[in-house]
Amino acid sequence: MKKIRLLLVDDEADFRTAYARRFVRRNAEITQAASGQEAIDKIRENDFDVVILDVMMPEMNGIETLRRIKAIDPTLPVIILTGHADSKVLIQGMDMGAFDFLLKPVGTDELYFKVLDAVRSRHRVQP
């Protein structure tokens, strides 16, 4: 099976490191970004299968980051993580093309299966 190229975007280094370790064990190639701008830069330089994106980040929040990601690659699936169940943010993100929203804390299995769903979905819509 081909490795999943995953971009993990969160300003919390401990969160990124913990999930990166867990996903590497599940045959994923992980790239980390600590901010929205860093994520945008990495997306411009690399190809990813899926992005996991935190909503609450300083400077550029997850919704603005999502908007910019979709401007670069409209087919790139983005799974949004949030620590707060805010329906306004949820609707805004889904309207902008987020693949799904998950509430933190999220289990590794749940997040991994959502990543697999996102990758499968992207391959179905690409020509």
N, CA, C and O atoms as CSV, one atom per row, in Angstrom:
chain,resi,resn,atom,element,x,y,z
A,1,MET,N,N,0.843,-1.185,0.000
A,1,MET,CA,C,0.000,0.000,0.000
A,1,MET,C,C,0.885,1.243,0.000
A,1,MET,O,O,1.871,1.318,0.733
A,2,LYS,N,N,0.525,2.199,-0.817
A,2,LYS,CA,C,1.254,3.458,-0.910
A,2,LYS,C,C,1.060,4.274,0.371
A,2,LYS,O,O,-0.024,4.291,0.955
A,3,LYS,N,N,2.125,4.943,0.791
A,3,LYS,CA,C,2.026,5.783,1.988
A,3,LYS,C,C,1.109,6.974,1.728
A,3,LYS,O,O,1.128,7.571,0.652
A,4,ILE,N,N,0.311,7.302,2.731
A,4,ILE,CA,C,-0.548,8.480,2.673
A,4,ILE,C,C,0.305,9.689,3.025
A,4,ILE,O,O,0.972,9.709,4.060
A,5,ARG,N,N,0.281,10.690,2.161
A,5,ARG,CA,C,1.031,11.937,2.413
A,5,ARG,C,C,0.101,12.902,3.141
A,5,ARG,O,O,-0.857,13.427,2.575
A,6,LEU,N,N,0.417,13.114,4.409
A,6,LEU,CA,C,-0.465,13.832,5.316
A,6,LEU,C,C,0.202,15.095,5.840
A,6,LEU,O,O,1.339,15.055,6.308
A,7,LEU,N,N,-0.504,16.212,5.760
A,7,LEU,CA,C,-0.043,17.463,6.357
A,7,LEU,C,C,-0.843,17.693,7.631
A,7,LEU,O,O,-2.070,17.794,7.595
A,8,LEU,N,N,-0.145,17.773,8.749
A,8,LEU,CA,C,-0.747,17.947,10.066
A,8,LEU,C,C,-0.480,19.377,10.535
A,8,LEU,O,O,0.667,19.753,10.777
A,9,VAL,N,N,-1.550,20.175,10.663
A,9,VAL,CA,C,-1.415,21.603,10.966
A,9,VAL,C,C,-2.053,21.910,12.319
A,9,VAL,O,O,-3.268,21.807,12.487
A,10,ASP,N,N,-1.213,22.288,13.274
A,10,ASP,CA,C,-1.684,22.637,14.614
A,10,ASP,C,C,-0.592,23.443,15.291
A,10,ASP,O,O,0.591,23.139,15.141
A,11,ASP,N,N,-0.979,24.467,16.034
A,11,ASP,CA,C,0.026,25.278,16.720
A,11,ASP,C,C,0.571,24.597,17.974
A,11,ASP,O,O,1.562,25.061,18.538
A,12,GLU,N,N,-0.049,23.518,18.419
A,12,GLU,CA,C,0.414,22.783,19.599
A,12,GLU,C,C,1.392,21.690,19.171
A,12,GLU,O,O,0.998,20.687,18.576
A,13,ALA,N,N,2.661,21.899,19.478
A,13,ALA,CA,C,3.715,20.964,19.066
A,13,ALA,C,C,3.495,19.568,19.640
A,13,ALA,O,O,3.733,18.577,18.949
A,14,ASP,N,N,3.046,19.470,20.889
A,14,ASP,CA,C,2.829,18.156,21.505
A,14,ASP,C,C,1.754,17.371,20.756
A,14,ASP,O,O,1.887,16.164,20.555
A,15,PHE,N,N,0.704,18.053,20.350
A,15,PHE,CA,C,-0.363,17.403,19.591
A,15,PHE,C,C,0.173,16.881,18.259
A,15,PHE,O,O,-0.051,15.726,17.895
A,16,ARG,N,N,0.880,17.746,17.546
A,16,ARG,CA,C,1.439,17.343,16.245
A,16,ARG,C,C,2.378,16.151,16.395
A,16,ARG,O,O,2.286,15.185,15.637
A,17,THR,N,N,3.267,16.217,17.358
A,17,THR,CA,C,4.254,15.152,17.548
A,17,THR,C,C,3.579,13.828,17.891
A,17,THR,O,O,3.935,12.787,17.338
A,18,ALA,N,N,2.612,13.864,18.797
A,18,ALA,CA,C,1.922,12.634,19.205
A,18,ALA,C,C,1.196,11.988,18.030
A,18,ALA,O,O,1.319,10.784,17.807
A,19,TYR,N,N,0.441,12.784,17.280
A,19,TYR,CA,C,-0.298,12.215,16.149
A,19,TYR,C,C,0.626,11.827,15.002
A,19,TYR,O,O,0.359,10.855,14.296
A,20,ALA,N,N,1.690,12.562,14.809
A,20,ALA,CA,C,2.657,12.202,13.760
A,20,ALA,C,C,3.220,10.816,14.040
A,20,ALA,O,O,3.308,9.988,13.133
A,21,ARG,N,N,3.600,10.558,15.284
A,21,ARG,CA,C,4.129,9.230,15.643
A,21,ARG,C,C,3.099,8.135,15.376
A,21,ARG,O,O,3.425,7.078,14.835
A,22,ARG,N,N,1.864,8.402,15.759
A,22,ARG,CA,C,0.808,7.397,15.593
A,22,ARG,C,C,0.519,7.116,14.117
A,22,ARG,O,O,0.264,5.973,13.739
A,23,PHE,N,N,0.559,8.156,13.290
A,23,PHE,CA,C,0.260,7.965,11.873
A,23,PHE,C,C,1.427,7.355,11.109
A,23,PHE,O,O,1.212,6.638,10.132
A,24,VAL,N,N,2.642,7.622,11.530
A,24,VAL,CA,C,3.805,6.987,10.889
A,24,VAL,C,C,3.707,5.475,11.056
A,24,VAL,O,O,4.044,4.722,10.142
A,25,ARG,N,N,3.249,5.034,12.217
A,25,ARG,CA,C,3.070,3.589,12.459
A,25,ARG,C,C,1.993,2.989,11.553
A,25,ARG,O,O,1.937,1.773,11.372
A,26,ARG,N,N,1.156,3.827,10.998
A,26,ARG,CA,C,0.057,3.361,10.134
A,26,ARG,C,C,0.335,3.665,8.666
A,26,ARG,O,O,-0.585,3.856,7.870
A,27,ASN,N,N,1.598,3.703,8.331
A,27,ASN,CA,C,2.024,3.841,6.936
A,27,ASN,C,C,1.689,5.205,6.330
A,27,ASN,O,O,1.253,5.297,5.183
A,28,ALA,N,N,1.898,6.251,7.110
A,28,ALA,CA,C,1.686,7.604,6.596
A,28,ALA,C,C,3.011,8.356,6.584
A,28,ALA,O,O,3.872,8.154,7.440
A,29,GLU,N,N,3.147,9.219,5.602
A,29,GLU,CA,C,4.297,10.120,5.512
A,29,GLU,C,C,3.809,11.478,6.021
A,29,GLU,O,O,2.961,12.115,5.396
A,30,ILE,N,N,4.350,11.912,7.157
A,30,ILE,CA,C,3.833,13.087,7.851
A,30,ILE,C,C,4.706,14.310,7.621
A,30,ILE,O,O,5.931,14.252,7.721
A,31,THR,N,N,4.046,15.415,7.312
A,31,THR,CA,C,4.682,16.728,7.306
A,31,THR,C,C,3.912,17.563,8.316
A,31,THR,O,O,2.681,17.538,8.346
A,32,GLN,N,N,4.640,18.300,9.140
A,32,GLN,CA,C,4.000,19.111,10.166
A,32,GLN,C,C,4.116,20.597,9.841
A,32,GLN,O,O,5.093,21.049,9.245
A,33,ALA,N,N,3.087,21.343,10.252
A,33,ALA,CA,C,3.107,22.804,10.137
A,33,ALA,C,C,2.535,23.377,11.427
A,33,ALA,O,O,1.519,22.900,11.934
A,34,ALA,N,N,3.197,24.406,11.953
A,34,ALA,CA,C,2.788,25.011,13.218
A,34,ALA,C,C,1.847,26.201,13.035
A,34,ALA,O,O,1.342,26.749,14.015
A,35,SER,N,N,1.611,26.601,11.791
A,35,SER,CA,C,0.748,27.760,11.536
A,35,SER,C,C,0.066,27.614,10.182
A,35,SER,O,O,0.449,26.788,9.354
A,36,GLY,N,N,-0.951,28.438,9.986
A,36,GLY,CA,C,-1.634,28.440,8.702
A,36,GLY,C,C,-0.716,28.827,7.557
A,36,GLY,O,O,-0.747,28.204,6.496
A,37,GLN,N,N,0.097,29.845,7.764
A,37,GLN,CA,C,1.004,30.287,6.701
A,37,GLN,C,C,2.022,29.211,6.359
A,37,GLN,O,O,2.332,28.994,5.187
A,38,GLU,N,N,2.544,28.535,7.377
A,38,GLU,CA,C,3.491,27.447,7.116
A,38,GLU,C,C,2.810,26.334,6.318
A,38,GLU,O,O,3.420,25.746,5.426
A,39,ALA,N,N,1.556,26.048,6.636
A,39,ALA,CA,C,0.805,25.033,5.895
A,39,ALA,C,C,0.649,25.430,4.432
A,39,ALA,O,O,0.853,24.608,3.539
A,40,ILE,N,N,0.288,26.684,4.184
A,40,ILE,CA,C,0.125,27.177,2.813
A,40,ILE,C,C,1.434,27.029,2.047
A,40,ILE,O,O,1.442,26.564,0.907
A,41,ASP,N,N,2.532,27.421,2.671
A,41,ASP,CA,C,3.846,27.307,2.022
A,41,ASP,C,C,4.162,25.857,1.671
A,41,ASP,O,O,4.662,25.578,0.582
A,42,LYS,N,N,3.876,24.936,2.585
A,42,LYS,CA,C,4.170,23.515,2.349
A,42,LYS,C,C,3.285,22.944,1.241
A,42,LYS,O,O,3.736,22.115,0.451
A,43,ILE,N,N,2.039,23.382,1.181
A,43,ILE,CA,C,1.127,22.908,0.131
A,43,ILE,C,C,1.585,23.397,-1.235
A,43,ILE,O,O,1.445,22.686,-2.231
A,44,ARG,N,N,2.123,24.587,-1.286
A,44,ARG,CA,C,2.648,25.103,-2.564
A,44,ARG,C,C,3.882,24.330,-3.026
A,44,ARG,O,O,4.141,24.243,-4.226
A,45,GLU,N,N,4.645,23.770,-2.089
A,45,GLU,CA,C,5.905,23.085,-2.401
A,45,GLU,C,C,5.769,21.573,-2.554
A,45,GLU,O,O,6.642,20.939,-3.146
A,46,ASN,N,N,4.690,20.981,-2.032
A,46,ASN,CA,C,4.565,19.521,-1.968
A,46,ASN,C,C,3.167,19.075,-2.370
A,46,ASN,O,O,2.225,19.867,-2.406
A,47,ASP,N,N,3.059,17.793,-2.668
A,47,ASP,CA,C,1.756,17.176,-2.917
A,47,ASP,C,C,1.343,16.403,-1.672
A,47,ASP,O,O,2.128,15.627,-1.126
A,48,PHE,N,N,0.115,16.617,-1.227
A,48,PHE,CA,C,-0.414,15.898,-0.077
A,48,PHE,C,C,-1.699,15.197,-0.483
A,48,PHE,O,O,-2.396,15.628,-1.401
A,49,ASP,N,N,-2.002,14.106,0.218
A,49,ASP,CA,C,-3.253,13.388,-0.003
A,49,ASP,C,C,-4.379,13.962,0.846
A,49,ASP,O,O,-5.544,13.935,0.450
A,50,VAL,N,N,-4.021,14.482,2.021
A,50,VAL,CA,C,-5.018,15.007,2.952
A,50,VAL,C,C,-4.338,15.951,3.943
A,50,VAL,O,O,-3.146,15.835,4.230
A,51,VAL,N,N,-5.139,16.892,4.456
A,51,VAL,CA,C,-4.672,17.841,5.470
A,51,VAL,C,C,-5.545,17.680,6.711
A,51,VAL,O,O,-6.769,17.599,6.614
A,52,ILE,N,N,-4.901,17.635,7.875
A,52,ILE,CA,C,-5.602,17.711,9.155
A,52,ILE,C,C,-5.293,19.095,9.704
A,52,ILE,O,O,-4.128,19.448,9.892
A,53,LEU,N,N,-6.335,19.878,9.961
A,53,LEU,CA,C,-6.174,21.303,10.254
A,53,LEU,C,C,-6.923,21.702,11.517
A,53,LEU,O,O,-8.129,21.481,11.629
A,54,ASP,N,N,-6.205,22.289,12.463
A,54,ASP,CA,C,-6.830,22.816,13.675
A,54,ASP,C,C,-7.478,24.165,13.360
A,54,ASP,O,O,-6.954,24.933,12.553
A,55,VAL,N,N,-8.612,24.450,13.994
A,55,VAL,CA,C,-9.299,25.723,13.767
A,55,VAL,C,C,-8.649,26.851,14.559
A,55,VAL,O,O,-8.399,27.930,14.020
A,56,MET,N,N,-8.379,26.604,15.826
A,56,MET,CA,C,-7.905,27.665,16.721
A,56,MET,C,C,-6.386,27.776,16.676
A,56,MET,O,O,-5.674,27.041,17.361
A,57,MET,N,N,-5.905,28.706,15.857
A,57,MET,CA,C,-4.472,28.975,15.765
A,57,MET,C,C,-4.273,30.486,15.753
A,57,MET,O,O,-5.123,31.220,15.250
A,58,PRO,N,N,-3.156,30.953,16.305
A,58,PRO,CA,C,-2.890,32.395,16.273
A,58,PRO,C,C,-2.589,32.861,14.846
A,58,PRO,O,O,-2.296,32.052,13.965
A,59,GLU,N,N,-2.665,34.133,14.640
A,59,GLU,CA,C,-2.387,34.789,13.356
A,59,GLU,C,C,-3.416,34.414,12.306
A,59,GLU,O,O,-4.360,35.174,12.089
A,60,MET,N,N,-3.273,33.273,11.645
A,60,MET,CA,C,-4.241,32.843,10.630
A,60,MET,C,C,-5.001,31.636,11.181
A,60,MET,O,O,-4.416,30.574,11.392
A,61,ASN,N,N,-6.307,31.800,11.414
A,61,ASN,CA,C,-7.068,30.678,11.970
A,61,ASN,C,C,-7.313,29.597,10.918
A,61,ASN,O,O,-6.992,29.773,9.743
A,62,GLY,N,N,-7.877,28.494,11.354
A,62,GLY,CA,C,-8.084,27.361,10.466
A,62,GLY,C,C,-9.042,27.630,9.320
A,62,GLY,O,O,-8.863,27.090,8.228
A,63,ILE,N,N,-10.054,28.456,9.547
A,63,ILE,CA,C,-11.018,28.751,8.485
A,63,ILE,C,C,-10.358,29.560,7.372
A,63,ILE,O,O,-10.572,29.278,6.193
A,64,GLU,N,N,-9.568,30.551,7.730
A,64,GLU,CA,C,-8.839,31.324,6.713
A,64,GLU,C,C,-7.814,30.440,6.006
A,64,GLU,O,O,-7.621,30.552,4.796
A,65,THR,N,N,-7.162,29.565,6.763
A,65,THR,CA,C,-6.202,28.630,6.160
A,65,THR,C,C,-6.914,27.717,5.167
A,65,THR,O,O,-6.411,27.476,4.070
A,66,LEU,N,N,-8.082,27.211,5.551
A,66,LEU,CA,C,-8.881,26.366,4.657
A,66,LEU,C,C,-9.212,27.113,3.367
A,66,LEU,O,O,-9.085,26.556,2.277
A,67,ARG,N,N,-9.633,28.360,3.485
A,67,ARG,CA,C,-9.972,29.154,2.296
A,67,ARG,C,C,-8.781,29.234,1.350
A,67,ARG,O,O,-8.929,29.078,0.138
A,68,ARG,N,N,-7.607,29.477,1.906
A,68,ARG,CA,C,-6.404,29.593,1.080
A,68,ARG,C,C,-5.979,28.245,0.496
A,68,ARG,O,O,-5.510,28.182,-0.640
A,69,ILE,N,N,-6.139,27.177,1.262
A,69,ILE,CA,C,-5.819,25.839,0.746
A,69,ILE,C,C,-6.703,25.536,-0.461
A,69,ILE,O,O,-6.214,25.070,-1.490
A,70,LYS,N,N,-7.993,25.799,-0.337
A,70,LYS,CA,C,-8.932,25.498,-1.419
A,70,LYS,C,C,-8.676,26.365,-2.651
A,70,LYS,O,O,-8.987,25.956,-3.770
A,71,ALA,N,N,-8.115,27.550,-2.456
A,71,ALA,CA,C,-7.747,28.394,-3.602
A,71,ALA,C,C,-6.562,27.794,-4.358
A,71,ALA,O,O,-6.452,27.953,-5.574
A,72,ILE,N,N,-5.684,27.112,-3.643
A,72,ILE,CA,C,-4.515,26.471,-4.263
A,72,ILE,C,C,-4.899,25.139,-4.892
A,72,ILE,O,O,-4.533,24.862,-6.034
A,73,ASP,N,N,-5.639,24.309,-4.147
A,73,ASP,CA,C,-6.011,22.971,-4.614
A,73,ASP,C,C,-7.420,22.636,-4.125
A,73,ASP,O,O,-7.583,22.126,-3.017
A,74,PRO,N,N,-8.431,22.914,-4.933
A,74,PRO,CA,C,-9.815,22.681,-4.510
A,74,PRO,C,C,-10.145,21.221,-4.204
A,74,PRO,O,O,-11.113,20.951,-3.495
A,75,THR,N,N,-9.362,20.280,-4.722
A,75,THR,CA,C,-9.670,18.858,-4.502
A,75,THR,C,C,-8.962,18.266,-3.285
A,75,THR,O,O,-9.209,17.112,-2.936
A,76,LEU,N,N,-8.092,19.029,-2.637
A,76,LEU,CA,C,-7.349,18.506,-1.487
A,76,LEU,C,C,-8.282,18.391,-0.283
A,76,LEU,O,O,-8.802,19.403,0.187
A,77,PRO,N,N,-8.505,17.167,0.227
A,77,PRO,CA,C,-9.392,17.010,1.380
A,77,PRO,C,C,-8.763,17.600,2.641
A,77,PRO,O,O,-7.587,17.379,2.934
A,78,VAL,N,N,-9.575,18.354,3.376
A,78,VAL,CA,C,-9.130,18.965,4.625
A,78,VAL,C,C,-10.084,18.531,5.735
A,78,VAL,O,O,-11.286,18.791,5.682
A,79,ILE,N,N,-9.523,17.868,6.735
A,79,ILE,CA,C,-10.278,17.471,7.922
A,79,ILE,C,C,-9.982,18.517,8.990
A,79,ILE,O,O,-8.825,18.748,9.343
A,80,ILE,N,N,-11.020,19.134,9.493
A,80,ILE,CA,C,-10.845,20.196,10.481
A,80,ILE,C,C,-11.070,19.641,11.882
A,80,ILE,O,O,-12.033,18.919,12.144
A,81,LEU,N,N,-10.150,20.001,12.772
A,81,LEU,CA,C,-10.268,19.639,14.182
A,81,LEU,C,C,-10.564,20.893,14.983
A,81,LEU,O,O,-9.991,21.953,14.734
A,82,THR,N,N,-11.459,20.763,15.942
A,82,THR,CA,C,-11.760,21.896,16.808
A,82,THR,C,C,-12.008,21.412,18.227
A,82,THR,O,O,-12.542,20.325,18.447
A,83,GLY,N,N,-11.617,22.227,19.167
A,83,GLY,CA,C,-11.866,21.922,20.569
A,83,GLY,C,C,-13.202,22.467,21.036
A,83,GLY,O,O,-13.609,22.213,22.170
A,84,HIS,N,N,-13.892,23.214,20.183
A,84,HIS,CA,C,-15.153,23.863,20.545
A,84,HIS,C,C,-16.200,23.559,19.480
A,84,HIS,O,O,-15.958,23.755,18.289
A,85,ALA,N,N,-17.350,23.084,19.909
A,85,ALA,CA,C,-18.432,22.762,18.973
A,85,ALA,C,C,-19.182,24.044,18.608
A,85,ALA,O,O,-20.252,24.316,19.154
A,86,ASP,N,N,-18.633,24.815,17.705
A,86,ASP,CA,C,-19.215,26.085,17.265
A,86,ASP,C,C,-19.898,25.862,15.918
A,86,ASP,O,O,-19.232,25.652,14.904
A,87,SER,N,N,-21.236,25.909,15.914
A,87,SER,CA,C,-21.973,25.595,14.682
A,87,SER,C,C,-21.678,26.598,13.566
A,87,SER,O,O,-21.691,26.227,12.393
A,88,LYS,N,N,-21.413,27.855,13.906
A,88,LYS,CA,C,-21.101,28.855,12.881
A,88,LYS,C,C,-19.809,28.478,12.149
A,88,LYS,O,O,-19.742,28.536,10.921
A,89,VAL,N,N,-18.795,28.095,12.912
A,89,VAL,CA,C,-17.511,27.691,12.326
A,89,VAL,C,C,-17.691,26.414,11.510
A,89,VAL,O,O,-17.123,26.281,10.426
A,90,LEU,N,N,-18.477,25.480,12.028
A,90,LEU,CA,C,-18.742,24.225,11.320
A,90,LEU,C,C,-19.381,24.497,9.961
A,90,LEU,O,O,-18.936,23.962,8.946
A,91,ILE,N,N,-20.407,25.313,9.939
A,91,ILE,CA,C,-21.106,25.629,8.684
A,91,ILE,C,C,-20.176,26.362,7.722
A,91,ILE,O,O,-20.135,26.056,6.531
A,92,GLN,N,N,-19.441,27.321,8.242
A,92,GLN,CA,C,-18.499,28.081,7.416
A,92,GLN,C,C,-17.468,27.146,6.781
A,92,GLN,O,O,-17.193,27.243,5.585
A,93,GLY,N,N,-16.907,26.252,7.572
A,93,GLY,CA,C,-15.903,25.320,7.060
A,93,GLY,C,C,-16.465,24.365,6.020
A,93,GLY,O,O,-15.826,24.108,5.000
A,94,MET,N,N,-17.643,23.843,6.272
A,94,MET,CA,C,-18.249,22.916,5.317
A,94,MET,C,C,-18.604,23.648,4.018
A,94,MET,O,O,-18.449,23.093,2.931
A,95,ASP,N,N,-19.077,24.886,4.130
A,95,ASP,CA,C,-19.369,25.681,2.934
A,95,ASP,C,C,-18.113,25.939,2.106
A,95,ASP,O,O,-18.191,26.069,0.885
A,96,MET,N,N,-16.969,26.013,2.758
A,96,MET,CA,C,-15.699,26.255,2.062
A,96,MET,C,C,-15.078,24.972,1.525
A,96,MET,O,O,-14.033,25.012,0.875
A,97,GLY,N,N,-15.707,23.849,1.791
A,97,GLY,CA,C,-15.215,22.610,1.210
A,97,GLY,C,C,-14.438,21.700,2.131
A,97,GLY,O,O,-13.726,20.813,1.660
A,98,ALA,N,N,-14.557,21.897,3.455
A,98,ALA,CA,C,-13.902,20.963,4.380
A,98,ALA,C,C,-14.474,19.570,4.155
A,98,ALA,O,O,-15.670,19.418,3.904
A,99,PHE,N,N,-13.625,18.557,4.243
A,99,PHE,CA,C,-14.101,17.181,4.085
A,99,PHE,C,C,-14.966,16.791,5.271
A,99,PHE,O,O,-16.021,16.179,5.103
A,100,ASP,N,N,-14.517,17.145,6.477
A,100,ASP,CA,C,-15.268,16.817,7.685
A,100,ASP,C,C,-14.715,17.610,8.858
A,100,ASP,O,O,-13.632,18.189,8.781
A,101,PHE,N,N,-15.477,17.624,9.940
A,101,PHE,CA,C,-15.082,18.239,11.202
A,101,PHE,C,C,-15.028,17.153,12.258
A,101,PHE,O,O,-15.899,16.284,12.299
A,102,LEU,N,N,-14.020,17.190,13.110
A,102,LEU,CA,C,-13.951,16.294,14.257
A,102,LEU,C,C,-13.656,17.127,15.490
A,102,LEU,O,O,-12.910,18.104,15.434
A,103,LEU,N,N,-14.249,16.729,16.599
A,103,LEU,CA,C,-14.088,17.440,17.857
A,103,LEU,C,C,-12.910,16.870,18.637
A,103,LEU,O,O,-12.803,15.658,18.821
A,104,LYS,N,N,-12.018,17.764,19.098
A,104,LYS,CA,C,-10.904,17.355,19.958
A,104,LYS,C,C,-11.439,17.121,21.369
A,104,LYS,O,O,-12.357,17.828,21.783
A,105,PRO,N,N,-10.921,16.187,22.103
A,105,PRO,CA,C,-9.879,15.250,21.682
A,105,PRO,C,C,-10.483,14.168,20.796
A,105,PRO,O,O,-11.603,13.713,21.028
A,106,VAL,N,N,-9.749,13.772,19.804
A,106,VAL,CA,C,-10.212,12.758,18.859
A,106,VAL,C,C,-9.302,11.539,18.975
A,106,VAL,O,O,-8.082,11.664,19.084
A,107,GLY,N,N,-9.911,10.371,18.949
A,107,GLY,CA,C,-9.138,9.137,19.023
A,107,GLY,C,C,-8.341,8.909,17.747
A,107,GLY,O,O,-8.747,9.315,16.659
A,108,THR,N,N,-7.213,8.260,17.904
A,108,THR,CA,C,-6.348,7.987,16.752
A,108,THR,C,C,-7.074,7.167,15.698
A,108,THR,O,O,-6.979,7.468,14.508
A,109,ASP,N,N,-7.799,6.132,16.116
A,109,ASP,CA,C,-8.508,5.291,15.145
A,109,ASP,C,C,-9.550,6.095,14.378
A,109,ASP,O,O,-9.638,5.999,13.154
A,110,GLU,N,N,-10.337,6.887,15.099
A,110,GLU,CA,C,-11.373,7.690,14.442
A,110,GLU,C,C,-10.758,8.640,13.417
A,110,GLU,O,O,-11.261,8.762,12.300
A,111,LEU,N,N,-9.679,9.306,13.793
A,111,LEU,CA,C,-9.025,10.242,12.884
A,111,LEU,C,C,-8.394,9.509,11.705
A,111,LEU,O,O,-8.473,9.975,10.568
A,112,TYR,N,N,-7.774,8.375,11.969
A,112,TYR,CA,C,-7.140,7.604,10.899
A,112,TYR,C,C,-8.175,7.131,9.872
A,112,TYR,O,O,-7.946,7.227,8.666
A,113,PHE,N,N,-9.306,6.625,10.353
A,113,PHE,CA,C,-10.335,6.155,9.418
A,113,PHE,C,C,-10.932,7.324,8.625
A,113,PHE,O,O,-11.310,7.157,7.465
A,114,LYS,N,N,-11.016,8.488,9.239
A,114,LYS,CA,C,-11.491,9.673,8.515
A,114,LYS,C,C,-10.481,10.065,7.437
A,114,LYS,O,O,-10.869,10.470,6.341
A,115,VAL,N,N,-9.184,9.947,7.745
A,115,VAL,CA,C,-8.133,10.214,6.753
A,115,VAL,C,C,-8.274,9.248,5.578
A,115,VAL,O,O,-8.199,9.661,4.421
A,116,LEU,N,N,-8.477,7.970,5.871
A,116,LEU,CA,C,-8.656,6.979,4.796
A,116,LEU,C,C,-9.869,7.318,3.936
A,116,LEU,O,O,-9.806,7.224,2.711
A,117,ASP,N,N,-10.974,7.711,4.573
A,117,ASP,CA,C,-12.174,8.111,3.822
A,117,ASP,C,C,-11.874,9.296,2.908
A,117,ASP,O,O,-12.312,9.331,1.759
A,118,ALA,N,N,-11.128,10.260,3.426
A,118,ALA,CA,C,-10.792,11.457,2.647
A,118,ALA,C,C,-9.928,11.105,1.444
A,118,ALA,O,O,-10.144,11.620,0.348
A,119,VAL,N,N,-8.955,10.233,1.646
A,119,VAL,CA,C,-8.075,9.820,0.545
A,119,VAL,C,C,-8.885,9.082,-0.517
A,119,VAL,O,O,-8.729,9.344,-1.709
A,120,ARG,N,N,-9.741,8.169,-0.092
A,120,ARG,CA,C,-10.588,7.430,-1.050
A,120,ARG,C,C,-11.492,8.388,-1.819
A,120,ARG,O,O,-11.671,8.248,-3.029
A,121,SER,N,N,-12.048,9.343,-1.122
A,121,SER,CA,C,-12.938,10.321,-1.747
A,121,SER,C,C,-12.204,11.134,-2.809
A,121,SER,O,O,-12.740,11.383,-3.889
A,122,ARG,N,N,-10.990,11.540,-2.503
A,122,ARG,CA,C,-10.223,12.337,-3.464
A,122,ARG,C,C,-9.927,11.527,-4.719
A,122,ARG,O,O,-10.002,12.053,-5.830
A,123,HIS,N,N,-9.597,10.269,-4.554
A,123,HIS,CA,C,-9.275,9.439,-5.719
A,123,HIS,C,C,-10.507,9.164,-6.575
A,123,HIS,O,O,-10.388,8.922,-7.776
A,124,ARG,N,N,-11.685,9.201,-5.965
A,124,ARG,CA,C,-12.924,9.012,-6.734
A,124,ARG,C,C,-13.237,10.219,-7.602
A,124,ARG,O,O,-13.781,10.068,-8.696
A,125,VAL,N,N,-12.897,11.430,-7.125
A,125,VAL,CA,C,-13.270,12.629,-7.879
A,125,VAL,C,C,-12.210,13.080,-8.867
A,125,VAL,O,O,-12.510,13.881,-9.753
A,126,GLN,N,N,-10.988,12.597,-8.746
A,126,GLN,CA,C,-9.947,12.993,-9.694
A,126,GLN,C,C,-10.118,12.236,-10.999
A,126,GLN,O,O,-10.518,11.071,-11.002
A,127,PRO,N,N,-9.809,12.908,-12.126
A,127,PRO,CA,C,-9.961,12.254,-13.430
A,127,PRO,C,C,-8.969,11.120,-13.610
A,127,PRO,O,O,-8.962,10.465,-14.652
